[in-house]
Amino acid sequence: MYQVIARKYRPQSFDDVLNQDHIKTTLRNAIGQGRIAHGYIFSGQRGTGKTTTARILARCLNCQQGPTGDPCGTCASCLEITAGGSPRRH
């Protein structure tokens, strides 16, 4: 199946995101300090990484090892979010 290049090569961790250091630092600090807000608004021009950053944050918060600044990428929650779905709670 054809997949758009931006989705095929979407960054999978904060380390892979380019040119958004202030956002990455803020979100990692919030997770590390346990001060996660009840909601975040990602806004900006098209192609700036809003969806990518939101997906990485979702993986960080829903990872079975987390909340963590570096999601494992192998647990059921991480794999489901990477695939474009929503994590399921059991």
PDB file with one MODEL, atoms N, CA, C and O in Angstrom:
MODEL        1
ATOM      1  N   MET A   1       0.846  -1.169   0.000  1.00  0.00           N
ATOM      2  CA  MET A   1       0.000   0.000   0.000  1.00  0.00           C
ATOM      3  C   MET A   1       0.898   1.241   0.000  1.00  0.00           C
ATOM      4  O   MET A   1       1.919   1.281   0.687  1.00  0.00           O
ATOM      5  N   TYR A   2       0.506   2.243  -0.773  1.00  0.00           N
ATOM      6  CA  TYR A   2       1.253   3.497  -0.850  1.00  0.00           C
ATOM      7  C   TYR A   2       1.108   4.283   0.449  1.00  0.00           C
ATOM      8  O   TYR A   2       0.026   4.354   1.033  1.00  0.00           O
ATOM      9  N   GLN A   3       2.195   4.858   0.878  1.00  0.00           N
ATOM     10  CA  GLN A   3       2.173   5.688   2.079  1.00  0.00           C
ATOM     11  C   GLN A   3       2.944   6.967   1.805  1.00  0.00           C
ATOM     12  O   GLN A   3       4.036   6.933   1.238  1.00  0.00           O
ATOM     13  N   VAL A   4       2.378   8.090   2.208  1.00  0.00           N
ATOM     14  CA  VAL A   4       3.020   9.379   2.015  1.00  0.00           C
ATOM     15  C   VAL A   4       4.373   9.377   2.720  1.00  0.00           C
ATOM     16  O   VAL A   4       4.502   8.828   3.815  1.00  0.00           O
ATOM     17  N   ILE A   5       5.370   9.981   2.105  1.00  0.00           N
ATOM     18  CA  ILE A   5       6.729   9.973   2.644  1.00  0.00           C
ATOM     19  C   ILE A   5       6.778  10.535   4.059  1.00  0.00           C
ATOM     20  O   ILE A   5       7.514  10.024   4.903  1.00  0.00           O
ATOM     21  N   ALA A   6       5.997  11.591   4.327  1.00  0.00           N
ATOM     22  CA  ALA A   6       5.999  12.203   5.664  1.00  0.00           C
ATOM     23  C   ALA A   6       5.520  11.217   6.723  1.00  0.00           C
ATOM     24  O   ALA A   6       5.962  11.289   7.870  1.00  0.00           O
ATOM     25  N   ARG A   7       4.640  10.313   6.369  1.00  0.00           N
ATOM     26  CA  ARG A   7       4.170   9.315   7.330  1.00  0.00           C
ATOM     27  C   ARG A   7       5.105   8.117   7.393  1.00  0.00           C
ATOM     28  O   ARG A   7       5.287   7.520   8.454  1.00  0.00           O
ATOM     29  N   LYS A   8       5.693   7.769   6.263  1.00  0.00           N
ATOM     30  CA  LYS A   8       6.600   6.631   6.218  1.00  0.00           C
ATOM     31  C   LYS A   8       7.846   6.879   7.066  1.00  0.00           C
ATOM     32  O   LYS A   8       8.339   5.973   7.738  1.00  0.00           O
ATOM     33  N   TYR A   9       8.345   8.099   7.028  1.00  0.00           N
ATOM     34  CA  TYR A   9       9.560   8.441   7.749  1.00  0.00           C
ATOM     35  C   TYR A   9       9.288   9.352   8.943  1.00  0.00           C
ATOM     36  O   TYR A   9      10.142  10.159   9.309  1.00  0.00           O
ATOM     37  N   ARG A  10       8.125   9.236   9.545  1.00  0.00           N
ATOM     38  CA  ARG A  10       7.750  10.056  10.700  1.00  0.00           C
ATOM     39  C   ARG A  10       8.657   9.736  11.886  1.00  0.00           C
ATOM     40  O   ARG A  10       8.854   8.562  12.202  1.00  0.00           O
ATOM     41  N   PRO A  11       9.211  10.747  12.547  1.00  0.00           N
ATOM     42  CA  PRO A  11      10.038  10.499  13.734  1.00  0.00           C
ATOM     43  C   PRO A  11       9.270   9.701  14.784  1.00  0.00           C
ATOM     44  O   PRO A  11       8.063   9.875  14.949  1.00  0.00           O
ATOM     45  N   GLN A  12       9.978   8.829  15.487  1.00  0.00           N
ATOM     46  CA  GLN A  12       9.343   7.962  16.472  1.00  0.00           C
ATOM     47  C   GLN A  12       9.724   8.311  17.910  1.00  0.00           C
ATOM     48  O   GLN A  12       9.215   7.702  18.852  1.00  0.00           O
ATOM     49  N   SER A  13      10.615   9.286  18.083  1.00  0.00           N
ATOM     50  CA  SER A  13      10.983   9.723  19.433  1.00  0.00           C
ATOM     51  C   SER A  13      11.319  11.212  19.386  1.00  0.00           C
ATOM     52  O   SER A  13      11.507  11.788  18.314  1.00  0.00           O
ATOM     53  N   PHE A  14      11.389  11.814  20.554  1.00  0.00           N
ATOM     54  CA  PHE A  14      11.736  13.235  20.604  1.00  0.00           C
ATOM     55  C   PHE A  14      13.126  13.490  20.031  1.00  0.00           C
ATOM     56  O   PHE A  14      13.378  14.559  19.476  1.00  0.00           O
ATOM     57  N   ASP A  15      14.028  12.523  20.160  1.00  0.00           N
ATOM     58  CA  ASP A  15      15.381  12.691  19.624  1.00  0.00           C
ATOM     59  C   ASP A  15      15.382  12.836  18.105  1.00  0.00           C
ATOM     60  O   ASP A  15      16.269  13.480  17.544  1.00  0.00           O
ATOM     61  N   ASP A  16      14.401  12.247  17.440  1.00  0.00           N
ATOM     62  CA  ASP A  16      14.328  12.284  15.974  1.00  0.00           C
ATOM     63  C   ASP A  16      13.696  13.557  15.426  1.00  0.00           C
ATOM     64  O   ASP A  16      13.829  13.844  14.236  1.00  0.00           O
ATOM     65  N   VAL A  17      13.008  14.328  16.272  1.00  0.00           N
ATOM     66  CA  VAL A  17      12.325  15.548  15.830  1.00  0.00           C
ATOM     67  C   VAL A  17      13.358  16.663  15.675  1.00  0.00           C
ATOM     68  O   VAL A  17      14.170  16.901  16.569  1.00  0.00           O
ATOM     69  N   LEU A  18      13.315  17.335  14.543  1.00  0.00           N
ATOM     70  CA  LEU A  18      14.274  18.403  14.263  1.00  0.00           C
ATOM     71  C   LEU A  18      13.654  19.778  14.459  1.00  0.00           C
ATOM     72  O   LEU A  18      12.455  19.959  14.248  1.00  0.00           O
ATOM     73  N   ASN A  19      14.462  20.740  14.858  1.00  0.00           N
ATOM     74  CA  ASN A  19      14.098  22.163  14.931  1.00  0.00           C
ATOM     75  C   ASN A  19      12.962  22.482  15.884  1.00  0.00           C
ATOM     76  O   ASN A  19      12.300  23.506  15.712  1.00  0.00           O
ATOM     77  N   GLN A  20      12.717  21.665  16.860  1.00  0.00           N
ATOM     78  CA  GLN A  20      11.670  21.930  17.852  1.00  0.00           C
ATOM     79  C   GLN A  20      12.225  21.695  19.260  1.00  0.00           C
ATOM     80  O   GLN A  20      11.550  21.121  20.114  1.00  0.00           O
ATOM     81  N   ASP A  21      13.451  22.140  19.487  1.00  0.00           N
ATOM     82  CA  ASP A  21      14.126  21.849  20.761  1.00  0.00           C
ATOM     83  C   ASP A  21      13.375  22.402  21.960  1.00  0.00           C
ATOM     84  O   ASP A  21      13.306  21.743  22.998  1.00  0.00           O
ATOM     85  N   HIS A  22      12.815  23.593  21.840  1.00  0.00           N
ATOM     86  CA  HIS A  22      12.093  24.186  22.965  1.00  0.00           C
ATOM     87  C   HIS A  22      10.841  23.374  23.320  1.00  0.00           C
ATOM     88  O   HIS A  22      10.487  23.260  24.494  1.00  0.00           O
ATOM     89  N   ILE A  23      10.185  22.820  22.324  1.00  0.00           N
ATOM     90  CA  ILE A  23       8.995  21.992  22.565  1.00  0.00           C
ATOM     91  C   ILE A  23       9.399  20.663  23.189  1.00  0.00           C
ATOM     92  O   ILE A  23       8.783  20.211  24.154  1.00  0.00           O
ATOM     93  N   LYS A  24      10.429  20.044  22.639  1.00  0.00           N
ATOM     94  CA  LYS A  24      10.896  18.756  23.165  1.00  0.00           C
ATOM     95  C   LYS A  24      11.331  18.896  24.616  1.00  0.00           C
ATOM     96  O   LYS A  24      11.002  18.048  25.447  1.00  0.00           O
ATOM     97  N   THR A  25      12.061  19.950  24.927  1.00  0.00           N
ATOM     98  CA  THR A  25      12.530  20.171  26.292  1.00  0.00           C
ATOM     99  C   THR A  25      11.365  20.373  27.248  1.00  0.00           C
ATOM    100  O   THR A  25      11.337  19.795  28.334  1.00  0.00           O
ATOM    101  N   THR A  26      10.408  21.193  26.840  1.00  0.00           N
ATOM    102  CA  THR A  26       9.242  21.463  27.686  1.00  0.00           C
ATOM    103  C   THR A  26       8.453  20.198  27.979  1.00  0.00           C
ATOM    104  O   THR A  26       8.087  19.948  29.127  1.00  0.00           O
ATOM    105  N   LEU A  27       8.189  19.397  26.953  1.00  0.00           N
ATOM    106  CA  LEU A  27       7.404  18.177  27.148  1.00  0.00           C
ATOM    107  C   LEU A  27       8.171  17.139  27.962  1.00  0.00           C
ATOM    108  O   LEU A  27       7.595  16.484  28.830  1.00  0.00           O
ATOM    109  N   ARG A  28       9.450  16.985  27.691  1.00  0.00           N
ATOM    110  CA  ARG A  28      10.255  16.024  28.470  1.00  0.00           C
ATOM    111  C   ARG A  28      10.336  16.436  29.938  1.00  0.00           C
ATOM    112  O   ARG A  28      10.244  15.589  30.827  1.00  0.00           O
ATOM    113  N   ASN A  29      10.509  17.728  30.193  1.00  0.00           N
ATOM    114  CA  ASN A  29      10.555  18.202  31.579  1.00  0.00           C
ATOM    115  C   ASN A  29       9.229  17.963  32.287  1.00  0.00           C
ATOM    116  O   ASN A  29       9.210  17.556  33.449  1.00  0.00           O
ATOM    117  N   ALA A  30       8.128  18.211  31.598  1.00  0.00           N
ATOM    118  CA  ALA A  30       6.805  17.983  32.195  1.00  0.00           C
ATOM    119  C   ALA A  30       6.628  16.513  32.574  1.00  0.00           C
ATOM    120  O   ALA A  30       6.117  16.198  33.648  1.00  0.00           O
ATOM    121  N   ILE A  31       7.049  15.629  31.695  1.00  0.00           N
ATOM    122  CA  ILE A  31       6.944  14.197  31.977  1.00  0.00           C
ATOM    123  C   ILE A  31       7.876  13.806  33.114  1.00  0.00           C
ATOM    124  O   ILE A  31       7.471  13.102  34.039  1.00  0.00           O
ATOM    125  N   GLY A  32       9.112  14.255  33.049  1.00  0.00           N
ATOM    126  CA  GLY A  32      10.102  13.910  34.070  1.00  0.00           C
ATOM    127  C   GLY A  32       9.747  14.397  35.459  1.00  0.00           C
ATOM    128  O   GLY A  32      10.049  13.731  36.449  1.00  0.00           O
ATOM    129  N   GLN A  33       9.109  15.557  35.542  1.00  0.00           N
ATOM    130  CA  GLN A  33       8.735  16.124  36.833  1.00  0.00           C
ATOM    131  C   GLN A  33       7.345  15.699  37.283  1.00  0.00           C
ATOM    132  O   GLN A  33       6.899  16.068  38.370  1.00  0.00           O
ATOM    133  N   GLY A  34       6.663  14.926  36.450  1.00  0.00           N
ATOM    134  CA  GLY A  34       5.309  14.489  36.798  1.00  0.00           C
ATOM    135  C   GLY A  34       4.300  15.621  36.791  1.00  0.00           C
ATOM    136  O   GLY A  34       3.302  15.571  37.510  1.00  0.00           O
ATOM    137  N   ARG A  35       4.552  16.636  35.985  1.00  0.00           N
ATOM    138  CA  ARG A  35       3.668  17.806  35.917  1.00  0.00           C
ATOM    139  C   ARG A  35       3.011  17.872  34.533  1.00  0.00           C
ATOM    140  O   ARG A  35       3.144  18.862  33.813  1.00  0.00           O
ATOM    141  N   ILE A  36       2.317  16.824  34.187  1.00  0.00           N
ATOM    142  CA  ILE A  36       1.686  16.716  32.880  1.00  0.00           C
ATOM    143  C   ILE A  36       0.338  17.431  32.925  1.00  0.00           C
ATOM    144  O   ILE A  36      -0.502  17.146  33.779  1.00  0.00           O
ATOM    145  N   ALA A  37       0.148  18.357  31.999  1.00  0.00           N
ATOM    146  CA  ALA A  37      -1.101  19.113  31.949  1.00  0.00           C
ATOM    147  C   ALA A  37      -2.245  18.213  31.463  1.00  0.00           C
ATOM    148  O   ALA A  37      -2.009  17.169  30.855  1.00  0.00           O
ATOM    149  N   HIS A  38      -3.469  18.627  31.735  1.00  0.00           N
ATOM    150  CA  HIS A  38      -4.627  17.831  31.306  1.00  0.00           C
ATOM    151  C   HIS A  38      -4.898  17.952  29.812  1.00  0.00           C
ATOM    152  O   HIS A  38      -5.675  17.172  29.261  1.00  0.00           O
ATOM    153  N   GLY A  39      -4.275  18.911  29.154  1.00  0.00           N
ATOM    154  CA  GLY A  39      -4.445  19.052  27.707  1.00  0.00           C
ATOM    155  C   GLY A  39      -3.333  19.897  27.107  1.00  0.00           C
ATOM    156  O   GLY A  39      -2.772  20.771  27.769  1.00  0.00           O
ATOM    157  N   TYR A  40      -3.025  19.629  25.857  1.00  0.00           N
ATOM    158  CA  TYR A  40      -2.016  20.398  25.126  1.00  0.00           C
ATOM    159  C   TYR A  40      -2.601  20.801  23.787  1.00  0.00           C
ATOM    160  O   TYR A  40      -3.334  20.032  23.165  1.00  0.00           O
ATOM    161  N   ILE A  41      -2.280  22.000  23.344  1.00  0.00           N
ATOM    162  CA  ILE A  41      -2.708  22.483  22.033  1.00  0.00           C
ATOM    163  C   ILE A  41      -1.472  22.588  21.153  1.00  0.00           C
ATOM    164  O   ILE A  41      -0.536  23.325  21.462  1.00  0.00           O
ATOM    165  N   PHE A  42      -1.480  21.853  20.066  1.00  0.00           N
ATOM    166  CA  PHE A  42      -0.392  21.909  19.095  1.00  0.00           C
ATOM    167  C   PHE A  42      -0.886  22.730  17.924  1.00  0.00           C
ATOM    168  O   PHE A  42      -1.810  22.327  17.217  1.00  0.00           O
ATOM    169  N   SER A  43      -0.269  23.884  17.722  1.00  0.00           N
ATOM    170  CA  SER A  43      -0.713  24.750  16.626  1.00  0.00           C
ATOM    171  C   SER A  43       0.496  25.215  15.831  1.00  0.00           C
ATOM    172  O   SER A  43       1.626  25.201  16.319  1.00  0.00           O
ATOM    173  N   GLY A  44       0.237  25.623  14.606  1.00  0.00           N
ATOM    174  CA  GLY A  44       1.306  26.098  13.746  1.00  0.00           C
ATOM    175  C   GLY A  44       1.002  25.798  12.306  1.00  0.00           C
ATOM    176  O   GLY A  44      -0.041  25.237  11.971  1.00  0.00           O
ATOM    177  N   GLN A  45       1.922  26.178  11.464  1.00  0.00           N
ATOM    178  CA  GLN A  45       1.737  25.973  10.041  1.00  0.00           C
ATOM    179  C   GLN A  45       1.839  24.499   9.690  1.00  0.00           C
ATOM    180  O   GLN A  45       2.358  23.681  10.450  1.00  0.00           O
ATOM    181  N   ARG A  46       1.328  24.198   8.525  1.00  0.00           N
ATOM    182  CA  ARG A  46       1.361  22.844   8.008  1.00  0.00           C
ATOM    183  C   ARG A  46       2.818  22.372   7.862  1.00  0.00           C
ATOM    184  O   ARG A  46       3.677  23.103   7.369  1.00  0.00           O
ATOM    185  N   GLY A  47       3.066  21.147   8.298  1.00  0.00           N
ATOM    186  CA  GLY A  47       4.387  20.564   8.128  1.00  0.00           C
ATOM    187  C   GLY A  47       5.392  20.875   9.218  1.00  0.00           C
ATOM    188  O   GLY A  47       6.582  20.610   9.047  1.00  0.00           O
ATOM    189  N   THR A  48       4.944  21.432  10.337  1.00  0.00           N
ATOM    190  CA  THR A  48       5.893  21.791  11.397  1.00  0.00           C
ATOM    191  C   THR A  48       6.062  20.700  12.453  1.00  0.00           C
ATOM    192  O   THR A  48       6.876  20.850  13.364  1.00  0.00           O
ATOM    193  N   GLY A  49       5.311  19.609  12.346  1.00  0.00           N
ATOM    194  CA  GLY A  49       5.479  18.493  13.267  1.00  0.00           C
ATOM    195  C   GLY A  49       4.465  18.409  14.381  1.00  0.00           C
ATOM    196  O   GLY A  49       4.724  17.776  15.405  1.00  0.00           O
ATOM    197  N   LYS A  50       3.322  19.030  14.208  1.00  0.00           N
ATOM    198  CA  LYS A  50       2.292  19.008  15.263  1.00  0.00           C
ATOM    199  C   LYS A  50       1.807  17.590  15.540  1.00  0.00           C
ATOM    200  O   LYS A  50       1.806  17.142  16.686  1.00  0.00           O
ATOM    201  N   THR A  51       1.403  16.898  14.508  1.00  0.00           N
ATOM    202  CA  THR A  51       0.875  15.544  14.671  1.00  0.00           C
ATOM    203  C   THR A  51       1.967  14.597  15.141  1.00  0.00           C
ATOM    204  O   THR A  51       1.726  13.755  16.007  1.00  0.00           O
ATOM    205  N   THR A  52       3.147  14.723  14.588  1.00  0.00           N
ATOM    206  CA  THR A  52       4.267  13.880  14.992  1.00  0.00           C
ATOM    207  C   THR A  52       4.566  14.052  16.478  1.00  0.00           C
ATOM    208  O   THR A  52       4.722  13.068  17.200  1.00  0.00           O
ATOM    209  N   THR A  53       4.646  15.292  16.929  1.00  0.00           N
ATOM    210  CA  THR A  53       4.934  15.565  18.336  1.00  0.00           C
ATOM    211  C   THR A  53       3.813  15.045  19.232  1.00  0.00           C
ATOM    212  O   THR A  53       4.080  14.498  20.302  1.00  0.00           O
ATOM    213  N   ALA A  54       2.573  15.209  18.807  1.00  0.00           N
ATOM    214  CA  ALA A  54       1.438  14.715  19.591  1.00  0.00           C
ATOM    215  C   ALA A  54       1.472  13.190  19.698  1.00  0.00           C
ATOM    216  O   ALA A  54       1.171  12.638  20.756  1.00  0.00           O
ATOM    217  N   ARG A  55       1.832  12.516  18.625  1.00  0.00           N
ATOM    218  CA  ARG A  55       1.918  11.055  18.658  1.00  0.00           C
ATOM    219  C   ARG A  55       3.053  10.583  19.569  1.00  0.00           C
ATOM    220  O   ARG A  55       2.900   9.609  20.306  1.00  0.00           O
ATOM    221  N   ILE A  56       4.178  11.272  19.515  1.00  0.00           N
ATOM    222  CA  ILE A  56       5.294  10.908  20.398  1.00  0.00           C
ATOM    223  C   ILE A  56       4.898  11.138  21.851  1.00  0.00           C
ATOM    224  O   ILE A  56       5.189  10.305  22.710  1.00  0.00           O
ATOM    225  N   LEU A  57       4.242  12.250  22.133  1.00  0.00           N
ATOM    226  CA  LEU A  57       3.778  12.513  23.497  1.00  0.00           C
ATOM    227  C   LEU A  57       2.797  11.428  23.943  1.00  0.00           C
ATOM    228  O   LEU A  57       2.861  10.971  25.085  1.00  0.00           O
ATOM    229  N   ALA A  58       1.903  11.019  23.070  1.00  0.00           N
ATOM    230  CA  ALA A  58       0.954   9.949  23.408  1.00  0.00           C
ATOM    231  C   ALA A  58       1.683   8.654  23.735  1.00  0.00           C
ATOM    232  O   ALA A  58       1.313   7.942  24.668  1.00  0.00           O
ATOM    233  N   ARG A  59       2.721   8.354  22.961  1.00  0.00           N
ATOM    234  CA  ARG A  59       3.505   7.157  23.242  1.00  0.00           C
ATOM    235  C   ARG A  59       4.206   7.276  24.590  1.00  0.00           C
ATOM    236  O   ARG A  59       4.250   6.312  25.355  1.00  0.00           O
ATOM    237  N   CYS A  60       4.754   8.453  24.886  1.00  0.00           N
ATOM    238  CA  CYS A  60       5.433   8.675  26.169  1.00  0.00           C
ATOM    239  C   CYS A  60       4.488   8.470  27.347  1.00  0.00           C
ATOM    240  O   CYS A  60       4.865   7.868  28.353  1.00  0.00           O
ATOM    241  N   LEU A  61       3.282   8.962  27.223  1.00  0.00           N
ATOM    242  CA  LEU A  61       2.327   8.906  28.330  1.00  0.00           C
ATOM    243  C   LEU A  61       1.650   7.551  28.476  1.00  0.00           C
ATOM    244  O   LEU A  61       1.249   7.180  29.579  1.00  0.00           O
ATOM    245  N   ASN A  62       1.517   6.806  27.381  1.00  0.00           N
ATOM    246  CA  ASN A  62       0.800   5.539  27.411  1.00  0.00           C
ATOM    247  C   ASN A  62       1.703   4.317  27.406  1.00  0.00           C
ATOM    248  O   ASN A  62       1.212   3.190  27.476  1.00  0.00           O
ATOM    249  N   CYS A  63       2.994   4.513  27.326  1.00  0.00           N
ATOM    250  CA  CYS A  63       3.941   3.395  27.320  1.00  0.00           C
ATOM    251  C   CYS A  63       3.808   2.615  28.631  1.00  0.00           C
ATOM    252  O   CYS A  63       3.580   3.198  29.691  1.00  0.00           O
ATOM    253  N   GLN A  64       3.953   1.306  28.545  1.00  0.00           N
ATOM    254  CA  GLN A  64       3.840   0.479  29.743  1.00  0.00           C
ATOM    255  C   GLN A  64       4.979   0.740  30.726  1.00  0.00           C
ATOM    256  O   GLN A  64       4.859   0.410  31.905  1.00  0.00           O
ATOM    257  N   GLN A  65       6.080   1.328  30.260  1.00  0.00           N
ATOM    258  CA  GLN A  65       7.191   1.686  31.141  1.00  0.00           C
ATOM    259  C   GLN A  65       7.042   3.102  31.690  1.00  0.00           C
ATOM    260  O   GLN A  65       7.872   3.552  32.480  1.00  0.00           O
ATOM    261  N   GLY A  66       6.000   3.799  31.278  1.00  0.00           N
ATOM    262  CA  GLY A  66       5.897   5.228  31.534  1.00  0.00           C
ATOM    263  C   GLY A  66       4.940   5.605  32.614  1.00  0.00           C
ATOM    264  O   GLY A  66       4.476   4.779  33.400  1.00  0.00           O
ATOM    265  N   PRO A  67       4.658   6.886  32.628  1.00  0.00           N
ATOM    266  CA  PRO A  67       5.090   7.905  31.682  1.00  0.00           C
ATOM    267  C   PRO A  67       6.610   8.074  31.688  1.00  0.00           C
ATOM    268  O   PRO A  67       7.245   8.120  32.742  1.00  0.00           O
ATOM    269  N   THR A  68       7.164   8.165  30.505  1.00  0.00           N
ATOM    270  CA  THR A  68       8.600   8.268  30.328  1.00  0.00           C
ATOM    271  C   THR A  68       8.927   9.184  29.160  1.00  0.00           C
ATOM    272  O   THR A  68       8.139   9.293  28.220  1.00  0.00           O
ATOM    273  N   GLY A  69      10.067   9.836  29.207  1.00  0.00           N
ATOM    274  CA  GLY A  69      10.484  10.721  28.132  1.00  0.00           C
ATOM    275  C   GLY A  69      10.938   9.972  26.894  1.00  0.00           C
ATOM    276  O   GLY A  69      11.021  10.548  25.809  1.00  0.00           O
ATOM    277  N   ASP A  70      11.235   8.676  27.054  1.00  0.00           N
ATOM    278  CA  ASP A  70      11.676   7.844  25.944  1.00  0.00           C
ATOM    279  C   ASP A  70      10.851   6.565  25.914  1.00  0.00           C
ATOM    280  O   ASP A  70      11.179   5.609  26.618  1.00  0.00           O
ATOM    281  N   PRO A  71       9.780   6.524  25.108  1.00  0.00           N
ATOM    282  CA  PRO A  71       8.936   5.333  25.062  1.00  0.00           C
ATOM    283  C   PRO A  71       9.699   4.131  24.501  1.00  0.00           C
ATOM    284  O   PRO A  71      10.621   4.290  23.701  1.00  0.00           O
ATOM    285  N   CYS A  72       9.308   2.937  24.926  1.00  0.00           N
ATOM    286  CA  CYS A  72      10.020   1.722  24.525  1.00  0.00           C
ATOM    287  C   CYS A  72       9.840   1.402  23.043  1.00  0.00           C
ATOM    288  O   CYS A  72      10.761   0.906  22.395  1.00  0.00           O
ATOM    289  N   GLY A  73       8.655   1.687  22.511  1.00  0.00           N
ATOM    290  CA  GLY A  73       8.393   1.400  21.099  1.00  0.00           C
ATOM    291  C   GLY A  73       8.036  -0.041  20.817  1.00  0.00           C
ATOM    292  O   GLY A  73       7.790  -0.399  19.665  1.00  0.00           O
ATOM    293  N   THR A  74       8.001  -0.887  21.850  1.00  0.00           N
ATOM    294  CA  THR A  74       7.723  -2.298  21.631  1.00  0.00           C
ATOM    295  C   THR A  74       6.485  -2.808  22.359  1.00  0.00           C
ATOM    296  O   THR A  74       5.977  -3.879  22.026  1.00  0.00           O
ATOM    297  N   CYS A  75       5.994  -2.070  23.336  1.00  0.00           N
ATOM    298  CA  CYS A  75       4.805  -2.533  24.063  1.00  0.00           C
ATOM    299  C   CYS A  75       3.560  -2.344  23.195  1.00  0.00           C
ATOM    300  O   CYS A  75       3.615  -1.683  22.158  1.00  0.00           O
ATOM    301  N   ALA A  76       2.459  -2.918  23.617  1.00  0.00           N
ATOM    302  CA  ALA A  76       1.226  -2.869  22.836  1.00  0.00           C
ATOM    303  C   ALA A  76       0.750  -1.438  22.601  1.00  0.00           C
ATOM    304  O   ALA A  76       0.292  -1.108  21.507  1.00  0.00           O
ATOM    305  N   SER A  77       0.854  -0.593  23.614  1.00  0.00           N
ATOM    306  CA  SER A  77       0.406   0.794  23.477  1.00  0.00           C
ATOM    307  C   SER A  77       1.251   1.555  22.460  1.00  0.00           C
ATOM    308  O   SER A  77       0.719   2.259  21.602  1.00  0.00           O
ATOM    309  N   CYS A  78       2.568   1.408  22.563  1.00  0.00           N
ATOM    310  CA  CYS A  78       3.462   2.097  21.623  1.00  0.00           C
ATOM    311  C   CYS A  78       3.213   1.646  20.183  1.00  0.00           C
ATOM    312  O   CYS A  78       3.173   2.468  19.267  1.00  0.00           O
ATOM    313  N   LEU A  79       3.048   0.357  19.994  1.00  0.00           N
ATOM    314  CA  LEU A  79       2.825  -0.171  18.648  1.00  0.00           C
ATOM    315  C   LEU A  79       1.485   0.302  18.074  1.00  0.00           C
ATOM    316  O   LEU A  79       1.389   0.612  16.887  1.00  0.00           O
ATOM    317  N   GLU A  80       0.467   0.356  18.909  1.00  0.00           N
ATOM    318  CA  GLU A  80      -0.850   0.802  18.451  1.00  0.00           C
ATOM    319  C   GLU A  80      -0.822   2.265  18.036  1.00  0.00           C
ATOM    320  O   GLU A  80      -1.397   2.624  17.008  1.00  0.00           O
ATOM    321  N   ILE A  81      -0.168   3.112  18.812  1.00  0.00           N
ATOM    322  CA  ILE A  81      -0.074   4.532  18.485  1.00  0.00           C
ATOM    323  C   ILE A  81       0.765   4.729  17.230  1.00  0.00           C
ATOM    324  O   ILE A  81       0.420   5.552  16.382  1.00  0.00           O
ATOM    325  N   THR A  82       1.860   3.989  17.097  1.00  0.00           N
ATOM    326  CA  THR A  82       2.703   4.068  15.908  1.00  0.00           C
ATOM    327  C   THR A  82       1.924   3.693  14.661  1.00  0.00           C
ATOM    328  O   THR A  82       2.134   4.266  13.592  1.00  0.00           O
ATOM    329  N   ALA A  83       1.023   2.730  14.801  1.00  0.00           N
ATOM    330  CA  ALA A  83       0.210   2.282  13.663  1.00  0.00           C
ATOM    331  C   ALA A  83      -0.912   3.263  13.320  1.00  0.00           C
ATOM    332  O   ALA A  83      -1.593   3.106  12.307  1.00  0.00           O
ATOM    333  N   GLY A  84      -1.097   4.277  14.171  1.00  0.00           N
ATOM    334  CA  GLY A  84      -2.118   5.279  13.900  1.00  0.00           C
ATOM    335  C   GLY A  84      -3.410   5.082  14.664  1.00  0.00           C
ATOM    336  O   GLY A  84      -4.390   5.789  14.427  1.00  0.00           O
ATOM    337  N   GLY A  85      -3.420   4.136  15.569  1.00  0.00           N
ATOM    338  CA  GLY A  85      -4.623   3.873  16.353  1.00  0.00           C
ATOM    339  C   GLY A  85      -4.546   4.480  17.731  1.00  0.00           C
ATOM    340  O   GLY A  85      -3.664   5.284  18.034  1.00  0.00           O
ATOM    341  N   SER A  86      -5.498   4.074  18.564  1.00  0.00           N
ATOM    342  CA  SER A  86      -5.558   4.528  19.952  1.00  0.00           C
ATOM    343  C   SER A  86      -5.193   3.368  20.852  1.00  0.00           C
ATOM    344  O   SER A  86      -5.585   2.234  20.576  1.00  0.00           O
ATOM    345  N   PRO A  87      -4.455   3.615  21.917  1.00  0.00           N
ATOM    346  CA  PRO A  87      -4.107   2.530  22.830  1.00  0.00           C
ATOM    347  C   PRO A  87      -5.353   2.037  23.566  1.00  0.00           C
ATOM    348  O   PRO A  87      -6.248   2.817  23.893  1.00  0.00           O
ATOM    349  N   ARG A  88      -5.392   0.752  23.814  1.00  0.00           N
ATOM    350  CA  ARG A  88      -6.534   0.163  24.518  1.00  0.00           C
ATOM    351  C   ARG A  88      -6.109  -0.162  25.945  1.00  0.00           C
ATOM    352  O   ARG A  88      -5.015  -0.672  26.184  1.00  0.00           O
ATOM    353  N   ARG A  89      -6.978   0.136  26.868  1.00  0.00           N
ATOM    354  CA  ARG A  89      -6.717  -0.189  28.274  1.00  0.00           C
ATOM    355  C   ARG A  89      -7.428  -1.497  28.597  1.00  0.00           C
ATOM    356  O   ARG A  89      -8.589  -1.685  28.234  1.00  0.00           O
ATOM    357  N   HIS A  90      -6.733  -2.393  29.274  1.00  0.00           N
ATOM    358  CA  HIS A  90      -7.310  -3.692  29.644  1.00  0.00           C
ATOM    359  C   HIS A  90      -7.542  -3.766  31.111  1.00  0.00           C
ATOM    360  O   HIS A  90      -8.022  -4.783  31.610  1.00  0.00           O
TER     361      HIS A  90
ENDMDL
END
